[in-house]
Amino acid sequence: MSEPEFGLAAMYRVIKKSGAERVGDDAADELRKVLEEVALRIAKQAVDLAVHAKRKTIRSEDIRLASKNIVRL
């Protein structure tokens, strides 16, 4: 398995900022896995959008549009 991109401490902070008093190690690790999976899907979609627009540079608009296509809240 590859090394995680996001730090575990950041996951604890995110969950705590959401109102949790205590955070289990497994919960922080699971959030990290889920966020990395979603981030990868968004990044791949953003690359596709840039390539379609005949650009090599990924722009913030690509990320924003890709996130709207991937994440439905």
C-alpha positions, 0 to 999 in steps of 0.5 A: 500500500502506498504512503498516505497523502494526508496527515492523520493529525489533520483528520483528527482536527477536521473531525474535532472541528465538526463537533466531536469530543473524542475521535477514534484512531480508526475513524481518523484513518477511515476519513483519510482513506475516503478523502484521498479516494474522493480527491483522486477522483476529482483530480482525474476528472480535472485532468480530463477537463484540462486535456479536453480544453487543450491545456496542460495546466490544471486550473482552479475552475477545473477542480471546482467543476470536477468536484461538482461532478464527483461529489453530490452533497 
